[in-house]
Amino acid sequence: MNRKRWIILGIFALVTGFCVGATALYVGAGLLAYWRAPLGPSLDLPTRTPPTLAVNTPFPAGTATLQPTRTPFPTSNIPLTGTATPFQITCGGPPVMTLLAVGSDVRGDNYTYGLADAIRILRVDFITPRLTVLEFPRDLYVQIPGIADHYGITHGKINQAYLYGQPGFNYYDGPGGGPGLLARTLELNFGMRVDHYGVVNMQTFVRIVDAVGGIDVVLDRYINGNAPDSDPPKKELIFTAGYHHLNGKQALILARLRPYGGFERAESQNLVLCALRDKLLSASVVTRIPDLIKSFENSVLTDLSPEQISQLACLAPKISGDNLVFARFPEELFTGTRVDDPVLGYTYILEADFDVLRDYVTEFEAGAWPPLVPGDSLPPEKRSSSFCP
């Protein structure tokens, strides 16, 4: 009887242990699945193949046609020869992650409509570590794939690609919504391939800046966003040269003003982003980053997973000022004109030689452009990059 009892107890323990182990594996697998699952719709970009559509196809009747003039591409400062050296990946991320970052002009707390008010590509290097941010001017007139069946739209401003992909318009049936259509537009026209995306609307941006206690900026010029005939001028649209402590609303106003054109506005946006980065890494805020990320998790549209967000949060404090670079295409590559757009009517656009922009994109993706060190001797209007002070 004792032997039989021990056999029964042994079988019971074995079954119980199996059930507990299976339950633990099931729960662990569930947590791991959540940890690695994207928080929003995935881009699901197709495997890269040679494009079947010509990038510089003629614009619709009544619109401008690009007149490309190729300019020499600047020599990269990265040596193209030499022996391979061992490298170490930081924070458990991939060697490089490329993110599409969009600032939406939606004023409410939703992502149903809205133009892409700001378009940036973030090349996150987990080896150096380094972050390079490339701006795409929102007025570039491009070929937009996948929506020709809706009102015959084949072209538009690049910021319209995001709008047409949003669920409120219902023009686009593919994956990823607005970010998905914008990502496909970037790849079709410029060969720019992204891995993931993140979108922030205006209300969320204001809340983020306020949550960290505001930001500090130093302007090197006077900025007046009022129209010339404004009487009286709005004080909130005027920023004097010098130091400013800005709350969320003020930071948003500065980032959106463009009294001197879109390229100057991009410089102001970069200044705001540098200030936000400095505040996030300050002693009073850096320890709160995990809680801040969690509190804004449902207010930001992204296909990043919690694991990937954790990797980026881990990397952020390791990126020095010289390794946070803001890149832009040289301003002389663009020409302003107007076209008769089927949705916007007679509207302002930027023309450019897309083959030249593709060359820059190729160098950007490879980490060869812009230069790795700050301090070039070019005047501000000729520079292709800027660094956080």
SETI-549169 format. One line per 2 residues: their letters; for each residue x, y, z of C-alpha. Coordinates in pm, whole numbers, padded with zeros to 5 digits. Example, Ala and Ser with C-alpha at 12.3 -4.5 7.8 and 13.67 -1.06 7.14 Angstrom:
2
as> 01230 -00450 00780  01367 -00106 00714 .
! end
This chain:
389
mn> 00000 00000 00000  00283 00240 00078 .
rk> 00440 00175 -00261  00107 00225 -00437 .
rw> 00044 00545 -00241  00384 00684 -00342 .
ii> 00318 00601 -00705  -00017 00784 -00692 .
lg> 00144 01086 -00520  00423 01087 -00776 .
if> 00176 01086 -01066  -00026 01363 -00899 .
al> 00286 01576 -00847  00392 01517 -01207 .
vt> 00053 01620 -01345  00034 01919 -01110 .
gf> 00384 02029 -01204  00302 01994 -01573 .
cv> -00014 02204 -01534  00167 02474 -01336 .
ga> 00454 02476 -01585  00218 02489 -01880 .
ta> 00024 02773 -01719  00346 02963 -01652 .
ly> 00460 02911 -02011  00119 03025 -02137 .
vg> 00121 03338 -01922  00486 03404 -02010 .
ag> 00415 03361 -02379  00120 03600 -02348 .
ll> 00331 03863 -02176  00608 03817 -02431 .
ay> 00356 03848 -02714  00225 04174 -02565 .
wr> 00582 04299 -02510  00663 04244 -02878 .
ap> 00326 04331 -03035  00291 04665 -03221 .
lg> 00073 04921 -03045  -00089 05033 -03371 .
ps> -00150 04913 -03729  00167 04776 -03888 .
ld> 00310 04921 -04208  00345 04577 -04374 .
lp> 00557 04723 -04652  00616 04478 -04937 .
tr> 00957 04324 -04993  01174 04568 -05180 .
tp> 01165 04517 -05555  01264 04744 -05845 .
pt> 00987 05007 -05887  00737 04943 -06165 .
la> 00629 05308 -06180  00849 05587 -06305 .
vn> 00911 05831 -06023  00916 06147 -06231 .
tp> 00608 06071 -06437  00441 06380 -06584 .
fp> 00204 06560 -06355  -00166 06566 -06447 .
ag> -00272 06803 -06722  -00247 07165 -06619 .
ta> 00027 07109 -06362  00399 07172 -06366 .
tl> 00655 06922 -06495  00987 06876 -06319 .
qp> 01289 07011 -06500  01567 06818 -06328 .
tr> 01916 06962 -06302  02153 06719 -06136 .
tp> 02403 06870 -05895  02718 06701 -05768 .
fp> 02664 06505 -05448  02892 06609 -05162 .
ts> 03176 06374 -05079  03101 06159 -04775 .
ni> 03338 06185 -04479  03306 05810 -04409 .
pl> 03592 05606 -04559  03472 05349 -04810 .
tg> 03769 05116 -04762  03932 04949 -04464 .
ta> 03896 04641 -04251  03584 04556 -04057 .
tp> 03596 04621 -03684  03391 04450 -03411 .
fq> 03089 04643 -03292  02851 04621 -02999 .
it> 02478 04688 -03019  02340 04902 -02737 .
cg> 02014 04846 -02545  01926 04522 -02724 .
gp> 01803 04699 -03037  01878 04625 -03402 .
pv> 02195 04780 -03550  01978 05050 -03714 .
mt> 01609 05138 -03682  01446 05383 -03924 .
ll> 01134 05564 -03804  00882 05782 -03984 .
av> 00787 06063 -03743  00482 06276 -03826 .
gs> 00347 06586 -03659  -00023 06596 -03744 .
dv> -00213 06926 -03766  -00521 06776 -03599 .
rg> -00625 06996 -03309  -00835 06734 -03130 .
dn> -00715 06420 -02959  -00768 06183 -03252 .
yt> -00603 06047 -03565  -00900 06022 -03801 .
yg> -00809 06317 -04022  -00520 06560 -04052 .
la> -00234 06659 -04279  00127 06575 -04202 .
da> 00232 06916 -04070  00589 06796 -04013 .
ir> 00759 06493 -04169  01085 06360 -04027 .
il> 01282 06040 -04082  01475 05921 -03776 .
rv> 01776 05699 -03835  01849 05543 -03496 .
df> 02197 05392 -03474  02221 05148 -03182 .
it> 02594 05094 -03239  02740 05447 -03223 .
pr> 02484 05542 -03062  02352 05823 -03285 .
lt> 02026 05979 -03400  01999 06150 -03738 .
vl> 01678 06334 -03824  01600 06412 -04190 .
ef> 01325 06657 -04284  01107 06610 -04591 .
pr> 00950 06944 -04695  00574 06904 -04678 .
dl> 00517 07100 -05003  00703 06851 -05225 .
yv> 00468 06746 -05506  00486 06370 -05545 .
qi> 00325 06065 -05698  00089 05902 -05446 .
pg> 00030 05529 -05504  -00280 05322 -05442 .
ia> -00559 05582 -05455  -00608 05651 -05828 .
dh> -00952 05487 -05810  -01068 05768 -05580 .
yg> -01138 06081 -05785  -00847 06002 -06017 .
it> -00589 06125 -05766  -00236 06027 -05868 .
hg> -00032 06321 -05734  -00039 06563 -05443 .
ki> 00172 06729 -05181  00359 06479 -04969 .
nq> 00165 06587 -04660  -00158 06497 -04845 .
ay> -00041 06134 -04873  -00082 06104 -04498 .
ly> -00425 06270 -04509  -00556 06047 -04789 .
gq> -00455 05736 -04595  -00647 05837 -04283 .
pg> -00970 05649 -04202  -01173 05971 -04220 .
fn> -01106 06000 -04594  -01136 05629 -04677 .
yy> -00928 05673 -04996  -00675 05404 -04908 .
dg> -00746 05039 -04833  -00391 04924 -04761 .
pg> -00218 04857 -04429  -00093 05125 -04192 .
gg> -00353 05395 -04262  -00210 05744 -04309 .
pg> 00144 05645 -04202  00124 05343 -04432 .
ll> 00035 05548 -04740  00293 05813 -04653 .
ar> 00561 05545 -04611  00476 05398 -04951 .
tl> 00485 05745 -05106  00830 05812 -04963 .
el> 00963 05484 -05096  00809 05523 -05443 .
nf> 00940 05874 -05499  01268 05878 -05307 .
gm> 01358 05519 -05222  01318 05603 -04851 .
rv> 01242 05282 -04660  01119 05302 -04300 .
dh> 01076 05030 -04039  00820 05191 -03808 .
yg> 00627 05511 -03751  00509 05745 -03477 .
vv> 00250 06022 -03508  00181 06300 -03258 .
nm> -00109 06542 -03293  -00096 06902 -03170 .
qt> -00284 06843 -02847  -00056 06556 -02747 .
fv> 00255 06762 -02827  00130 07042 -02599 .
ri> 00062 06793 -02320  00409 06636 -02354 .
vd> 00586 06971 -02323  00370 07068 -02025 .
av> 00428 06729 -01861  00805 06792 -01848 .
gg> 00760 07145 -01711  00815 07338 -02034 .
id> 01129 07384 -02243  01405 07645 -02269 .
vv> 01513 07786 -02608  01749 08060 -02719 .
ld> 01652 08228 -03047  01918 08393 -03259 .
ry> 01664 08607 -03445  01336 08792 -03402 .
in> 01032 08598 -03525  00699 08762 -03600 .
gn> 00424 08533 -03721  00170 08811 -03775 .
ap> 00052 08906 -04121  00189 09245 -04237 .
ds> -00154 09408 -04208  -00234 09270 -03860 .
dp> -00375 09549 -03644  -00315 09501 -03364 .
pk> -00057 09221 -03397  -00104 08914 -03178 .
ke> 00161 08912 -02905  00164 08533 -02883 .
li> 00296 08517 -03241  00599 08732 -03163 .
ft> 00924 08582 -03030  01214 08815 -02960 .
ag> 01575 08708 -02999  01721 08560 -02682 .
yh> 01612 08322 -02406  01255 08192 -02370 .
hl> 01093 07943 -02134  00801 07799 -02329 .
ng> 00498 07603 -02216  00335 07350 -02447 .
kq> 00112 07599 -02630  00398 07844 -02685 .
al> 00629 07568 -02809  00365 07455 -03058 .
il> 00318 07812 -03187  00692 07855 -03239 .
ar> 00719 07519 -03416  00437 07605 -03658 .
lr> 00528 07965 -03750  00683 08018 -04092 .
py> 00705 08392 -04161  01029 08336 -04352 .
gg> 00932 08012 -04529  00922 07639 -04463 .
fe> 01297 07589 -04434  01331 07848 -04158 .
ra> 01035 07690 -03981  01216 07355 -03989 .
es> 01508 07519 -03806  01269 07645 -03536 .
qn> 01119 07295 -03506  01468 07148 -03466 .
lv> 01541 07401 -03191  01221 07298 -03010 .
lc> 01312 06929 -03045  01661 06993 -02906 .
al> 01510 07176 -02609  01263 06893 -02547 .
rd> 01545 06639 -02566  01748 06841 -02311 .
kl> 01451 06858 -02075  01380 06485 -02104 .
ls> 01741 06408 -02013  01753 06655 -01724 .
as> 01796 06517 -01373  01442 06616 -01275 .
vv> 01277 06432 -01566  01499 06146 -01686 .
tr> 01390 05911 -01405  01026 05974 -01501 .
ip> 01068 05872 -01866  00914 05522 -01822 .
dl> 00607 05673 -01650  00581 05946 -01914 .
ik> 00593 05690 -02195  00321 05487 -02026 .
sf> 00100 05791 -01968  00114 05893 -02335 .
en> 00098 05540 -02478  -00264 05580 -02589 .
sv> -00218 05935 -02716  00047 05860 -02977 .
lt> -00020 05664 -03294  00263 05414 -03349 .
dl> 00338 05058 -03458  00631 05030 -03218 .
sp> 00606 04756 -02959  00664 04811 -02585 .
eq> 00993 04626 -02631  01107 04865 -02906 .
is> 00995 05171 -02708  01198 05039 -02414 .
ql> 01503 05005 -02641  01466 05364 -02763 .
ac> 01418 05495 -02409  01732 05308 -02303 .
la> 01931 05458 -02594  01821 05821 -02550 .
pk> 02049 05914 -02256  02347 05766 -02441 .
is> 02318 06003 -02741  02545 06305 -02698 .
gd> 02477 06646 -02851  02719 06586 -03140 .
nl> 02545 06258 -03216  02201 06415 -03250 .
vf> 02202 06556 -03603  01925 06735 -03792 .
ar> 01966 06693 -04167  01791 06867 -04452 .
fp> 01821 06866 -04827  02010 07176 -04949 .
ee> 01760 07454 -05010  01900 07531 -05354 .
lf> 01769 07194 -05480  01409 07321 -05459 .
tg> 01207 07562 -05671  00873 07702 -05565 .
tr> 00588 07709 -05816  00215 07643 -05835 .
vd> 00004 07360 -05974  -00365 07293 -06020 .
dp> -00421 07017 -05767  -00752 06822 -05794 .
vl> -00821 06870 -05422  -00635 07184 -05315 .
gy> -00690 07381 -05635  -00421 07624 -05751 .
ty> -00166 07566 -05478  00200 07628 -05394 .
il> 00441 07335 -05431  00813 07260 -05435 .
ea> 00981 07110 -05742  01309 06919 -05725 .
df> 01515 06665 -05914  01402 06345 -05742 .
dv> 01708 06154 -05863  01930 06392 -05667 .
lr> 01710 06356 -05359  01734 05978 -05400 .
dy> 02114 06007 -05389  02091 06192 -05059 .
vt> 01845 05936 -04922  02077 05649 -05016 .
ef> 02365 05816 -04831  02138 05894 -04535 .
ea> 02021 05533 -04505  02383 05414 -04514 .
ga> 02483 05658 -04239  02721 05840 -04476 .
wp> 02532 06173 -04483  02522 06423 -04321 .
pl> 02878 06466 -04186  02958 06301 -03855 .
vp> 03112 06610 -03695  02962 06956 -03644 .
gd> 03112 07288 -03742  03121 07316 -04120 .
sl> 03217 07654 -04264  02909 07702 -04483 .
pp> 02662 07981 -04411  02335 07867 -04245 .
ek> 02133 07876 -04569  02382 07637 -04733 .
rs> 02420 07388 -04449  02276 07040 -04482 .
ss> 02278 06963 -04111  02261 07118 -03768 .
fc> 02340 06996 -03420  02187 07051 -03079 .
p> 02381 07325 -02898 .
! end
